[in-house]
Every structure is written in C-alpha cells, then in structure tokens.
Amino acid sequence: MKPSIKAPSLTAIFPLHPELTELVVEPVGPKRVLHSLAFQAPLRFAGCVLQVGMQVATAHLVDTIVARGPPKSQTISNEVGLAPAATDGRRIALYMHYSGSGQISPMVCEQLRGYRALGFDMVFITNANAVDEKSWRAAAQHCWKLIRRQNFGLDFGGWQDAAALLLGDLPPPEELLLVNDSILGPIHPLAPLFAHARGQRLGVVGLTESRQGGVHLQSYFLLILGAAATADTLEFLVRLRLSKAKWLMVQRGEFGLTRFLVRRGHRVAALFGYARVLDAILECEAERRYLVALAPQLAQHINAPERLRALLLQWPLNPTMHMWRGLARCLGFPFIKAELIRRNPGRLPGVGEWPTLMTEDVADLIRQHLASLEEEIGRCPPSFPSRFYGSSRRR
C-alpha cells in the first residue's frame, strides 16, 4: 500500500498581497558592519564577530584539505522516484532537505506534493547522514528523482550536485525552483503566488528581499523563469566554490547568486519587497509596537511611523525573523521560518503564538515536523567529509 498524507486545509486566514518589487543592488560599504552593531549590545556583537571568525578559520583548514583531493560530487546515491516527469524537465524544482534525525516529515512530503501539483518535476536532495527508509519511500511518491549526499556546502552544495546532473542530461528548463525545508507551511495556498510570479517578465522571483548585508533575495525560495535565466543559474551553481562555513556559503551563494544574475542582465524581484513589507507593518499599530519592542532605541518613535520607516530602511531587519508576524497578518505570507520557532535566535517576543496564524490541522502538521527534527536515529556512521564537519546543521 502506498503511503498517503491527508492534505491540510489551507484557508487564507489573512488576505494575500503579493506585489513584485525589483531589486536594486548597490555596494553597501561600512554600513554592513555598523548595521549589526546598531541593534546589538557591543559585547554580543563582538561575540558574533569572534564566532564567525573562528568558523571561517576552521572552515579554511578543512576546505583546503578537501580541495587538495580530486574534484568530485558529494552525491551518495541518485535514484529515480515514483512520480514520472510530467513536464519532461521543462519545469524542475530542486528541493533541499536536512534533518539530523534522518526523518522526512509529512509536512515535507506535503510540500513536495504541493510543488508537484503546481507543475514541477520534483528533485529531492537530502544532506542527512542517515535517512529513514519509510519516510524516504513516502517522499518518493512525489518525486521524479531523489539524491542523497554528504552535507558539504549546505543547500548550495546540494543544488550544485543536482545542477551538475541536470546539465549533463537536459537542456536548461523553462522554470527552475530552488527551495528548501527551512520554511514551515504553507499556511496559505501557494497557487496565487505562482500565478502572480509567472505572469511577470522573465527573470528571478524570490519571496522576500533582505537588505541586511546588502540587497539580495533570500535563497530559501527562488523561482527562475526563462531558459536564459535558468541556464545562468545552473552555471553559477556548478561553478560555485563550496565551504564548510555557513557564513561563507551565505556570502558566496545567497548574496553571490543575486549579484551574478543582476550582472548577467536578468530581472531580479521579490514578491514581498522589504520596503513594501515595512510600510504594511507600520500601518498597523499592533505590529508597529511589536517592531519597536524588538529594539528599545526605537521606542521614542512609536507614534512617528515615517521616522521609524527611515530608521528601519537605514538599519534593516531580517523580514522572515523580525517581521514574521506582520508578514503573515498584514500580507498573507505563506511560511514561517523553522529556525524562528525551534531556536528563536533573536529572542523575539510572542513566537509561541505562531499557531494562531493558521488552521489547526496545518499547525498539527508543523508540530509533527518540528518533533521529527528532535528525534535520533543514528542508523549509520558519518563518512568523509562528514567526520570533519561533525553534526553541523544546514542552516
């Protein structure tokens, strides 16, 4: 009997308001460093700098060891799934997965099913050291191909291995979706978002624009439209220099991809641009007060939205973290970042209220997913280069 998953009820509790914002990429200069200092205590900021420095230094040693060997893919296995290619590779989604437990949760399978229903041939890539066999079979029901690989280079490493395989077998697709399981949901239907994105000019469409460290699309969800843009994206992925360090991979991968595609002349846009998200949130007094609570130095401007706007454009926040509640309530944003719910690294208030943003069956699916991430299976010992990288998480 084939494993089955009951689709959750995706009721749009809050109205959806997508609108493309074209990104303007400019040099950021010293503001890149001053931004972090502006919203952190000096000692905490110094600790972050030291942590990143140690991570990069350690990564440099391991990256050098790996680079001295012959170039090779980190792919362990490349299997054919149970869902045949419905588009003959014209629309391909590369879905990145990581779970320390090796579980592929029903929420992940539901995401795979949902993207396939939106017209994509699904390629599932996991960086997990060991994979639960039952949930692997469940994922295969929705996938054209499944790839298991060593966790080197994080998401971009997985996309690189998949891109190399695709370049060897297929012409550039008409649509390419880069997506991962770092987002919980969807809590609202995705079809209107895809319809809006596909109705625009060719190029690259992300869900959210971040201005932290420079203008870029956040890489958890990128829809590339048109063979020219997909070909350049695949070229970027194949040529990307991988690293053990998450910070380096964000700089080279997430920031680098946006800049590379802009240089190639492609339109790069976000469905939820930073300034538009900020404007929508500042119009709502409750959400404006929530933002001010995150940075006490802004409290004096609580009744001056224009001044708040100017400050938060100069010193931007992370939209999927600091604006998580306003994104959902004011704009109908369909996802919540898993890291926010699991670890809440910014110690944001009210995160425990996340189930109020969705129907109960969606909340239950997310709870089940979060629980699966905490389980331990340890079915097989890590192999090189995993022994060098320990149990470092993907994101």
N, C-alpha and C positions, 0 to 999 in steps of 0.2 A: 504494500500500500504506500502510495506517495505521501510524504509529509505535507500537511496543509496548515495554512495560517489564516485565521479569520481576519479579514481586513477591518481595521478600526474605523470608527465613524469620524470622518474628517469634516466636522462642522465649523464653518468660519465664524468663530465667536466674535472676532473683531474684523471689521472690513479691511480688505486688501487694497493697498495703494501703491502699486509699483509704478515707477517712472524712471526712464533711463537718464542717468547723469554721465556725460562724457568726461573722462578723467583728463586733467591737465597735469603732466608730470614735470616738475621743476626741481632743481637742486635745492637741498634743504639746509646745507651749511651747519653752523654750530647749534642751531635750534634743535637739531636732532638729539643732542646730549642734554641741552637745557630743558627740553620738554620733560624728560623723566625726573629731573631734579625739582622741577616746579611742583610736582604733585606727590613727592615722596619726602620723608624725613631724610636729612643728609646722611645719617648712618645707614639707613635702609638702602638708599641709593648707592652708597659706597659698597655695601654688601652685594648688591646686584651686579655692580661692575666687576667686583672680585670674583663672583661666581661665574660670570660669563668668561672672564679672562682665564680662569682655571679650566673651564670646559673646552675653550678653544685650544689652549696649550696641550691638554691631554689628547684632544682630537687630532692635533697636528702630528703627534708622535704615531698614533695608530693609523692615521691616513697615509703617512709616509710608508709604514710597513706594508699596508695593503697595496699602495701604488707601485711598490717595487716588484710585486709579482706580475705575472702576465695579466692583461686586462681580461676580465670575464664577468658574465652576468651573475647576479646573486640568486638566480632562479633555481629552485629545488625541483619543482615539478610544474608542468604545463599540461593541463587536462582539458578535454572537451566536455562542456556542460550538457545538460539535458534540454536546454531551450535553444533550438536551432536559430541561426541568424535570420531574422525576419527582414532585414534591410540589405543583406549581402554586404555588410560592412560600410554602408553609406552613413549610418548614424551609430556611433560607438560611444559607450560610456566606460571609462576606466574607474572602477570603484575600489578605493583603498580601505583596507581593514586592518585593525590591530586589536588584539586582546591578549593580555598577559595570561589569561586563563585558557586561551585557545577556543573559547566558545564563539559561535556565530549566532547571535541572539535572534529571536523572532522579529525584533524591531529592524535589525539589519536586513533580514530576509524580506520584510515588508517594504523597506526602501528599495531593494533590488527589484521586487515585483512592480513597485510604482514607477521606477525609471523605465523599466521594460515596457510598461503599459503606455508610457509617453513616447515610445517609438525607438528606443535604443537597444542595440545588441550589447548585452552586458558582459564585461570582462571584470571578473572579481580577482583582486590581488590581496593576499594577506601577508603581513610581516610577522605573524605569530610563529613562535618557535615550534609549537605543537598545536595541532588542530583537532578538535573534537569531531570524530567521524560522523556521528549522527547529524550534527548541525551542518557539516560540510555537504552532506547529501541534500539537506534541506535547501542550502544556498544554490546548489547545482540545478535545482528545479527552475531557477530563474535566469541562469547564466549560459552564455554562449561558450565562454572559456573561463577557466579558473587557474590562477597562478599562485604557487606558494614559493616564498623566497626568504632569504636571510634578511634580518632587519638592519640593513645598512643604507644610509641615505634617506631614511624615513619615507614619507609619502612620495617625494620626488624620486627617490630611488626605485620605488615600485612602479611609478609611472614611466620611468626611464626603461626598465626592463620590458614593460608591456609595449612601449613605443618601438623599441628595437624589434620586437616580434612582429608588430603590425607593419612596420616599414618594409620588412622582408617579404611579406605575403600579400599586402593590399595597397592599392593607391590611396592617397590621402582621403579621409572620409569627408562628407559634406558637413557633418556635425560631429564634434568631439566634446564629450562632457567629462571633466575632471572633477571627481567628487570623493569625499571620504566619510567615515562613520564618526567623525568628531562632533557631528551635529545630531541632536535628539529631535525626533519627529518623523515626518512633518506633522505639525499641529493644525495646519490648514491645507486645503487642496493645492497641488503644485501646477495643475494644468493651466490656470490663468497666467501664472508667471512665465511658463514656457511659451504660451501663445503670445504674450506681450514681447518677449525677447525675440522670438522667431519672426515677428512682424517688423523688426527694425532692420537697418542696414547690416551688411556682413561685418564681422569683427569678433570681438571678445566681450562677453557679458558675464559679469560676476554678480553675486548677490549684494555684497557690501564693499564699500570703499573705506579703506583706512588711511588716515593721514599721519599716523604715528610712525616716525622714522622716515617719512616721505610718502607721497601719494602712491597708493597701489591697491590692486584688488586682492582681497583675502582669498587664499587659494583653496579653501575647503569646498568651494563650488564655483566652477568656471565652465561656461558654455561657449565653445568656439564655433563660429558659424562661417561656412565657406571653405572650399578646398585650399585656397591660398593661405588662409589663417591657420587651418589645421596642419598644413604641411610645415609652416614655420614653427608652430608649437611643438610638433613632433621632432623637428630638427633641434630646437632648443633643449628638449628633454634628453635626447640622445647624447648631445654634446656636454650636458651639464656635469660639472665636477662635483662628485659626491663627497660627503664628510660624515663623520660620526656626530659632530656637534650640531645640535638643533639650531643654535643661533646662526651658525654659518649656512645651514640649509635654508633658513628663512631669508637671509640676505641674498644668497645665490639663486634660490628657487623662487620664493614668493615675490620678493622685490625685483629680482632679475627678470622674471618672465614678463611682468608688466612693462618694464623698460625696453626689453628686447622687442616686444610686439609693437610698441609705440615707434621705436626706431625703424621697424620694418614697414611702417605706414598704415598699420591696422587701427581701426577704431576700437578703443578700449572704454567700456562703460560699465556702470553699476546700476542695478535695479533699485538699490537703496543707497544713494549717494550720501556722503557724510553730512553736507550742509543741509540737505533736504530732511534727513533724519533729525538733525539737531533742531531745525525750525519746527517740525511737527511736535517734538517733545516739549519744546519751550512754550508752545501754545497751550499746553495742558498744565495747570498749576500743580497738580499732584506729582506729575513726572518731573516738573521743574524743581520741586522741592526735593525729590529723590536725588536728582543730579547734584544739587547743592550739598546734600548730606554726604556725598562721596568726597568732597573737597571743601573743608570748612572755610578756607580762604575765599570761597565764592559766596558765603552766606550774606555778606553785605549787599550783594547784587540780586537778592531773591526777587525783588519787585522791579527789577530793571532788566527785562529779557534781552533787550538789544545789547546791553553791556555784557551780559552773560554769553550771548552769542559771539560777540567779538573775542572774548577771552577763550572760549572753547573752540573757536576756529584757529586762534593763535597757538593754543596748547591743547591739541585734540585728544579725545578719549578713544578707547577701543570700542567701536559700536556694538560688537557682539558680546562684550563683557559689561561695560559700564552702562550701556543703553539697552540691555537685554529686555527689560520690562517695557520700556517705551516703544521699542521696535515692534513688539507683539501687540500692545494695546493701541498704539496710535497709527500703525501702518500695516497691521496684519501679517507681520513677518512669520514665516512658517517653521522656524527652527529655534532651538536653544542649544548653546554650546555645552557639550558634556563636561568639559573641564570646569565650567562655572558651577554646575550642580555637584560634581564629585569633590572638588577641592576648593573652590571659591578663592583663588589665589589673591584676589584684591580685597578679600574680607568685606565684600559688599553686603549691605543690609537687605533683608527681605527675600533672600534667594530661596528659602524654604517654601515660599508661596507659589513656586513655579506651576504646581498642578492646576491652579485657578485659571491658567491661560488656555486650557484645552478641555476636551471632553474626558470623562473618567476612563474610558477604555483606552484612549491614547496615553493617558497618564500611567495606566497599569502596564502598557507595553514598554514605556520608558523605564519604569521601576524595575521591570524584569530584566531589561538590558543592563541597567546600572548594577543590579545584583550579579549578573553573569560576569561582569568585569572584575568582581572581587573574588571569584572562585579560583581555586587552584587545581590544575590537573597534572601538570608536570609529566607528560607522557614520554618525553624523550629529552636527553641532554642537549644543550645548545652546541652547535658546531661552528667552526671558524667561518666568518669572523665574529659570531655571536659571543664567543668566550671573551673576546676583547671588549665587547660592548655591554656585557652583563645583561641586566634586565631593564635597560633604559627604555622608557616609554616613547611611543612615536611622537606624541605631541603634548 
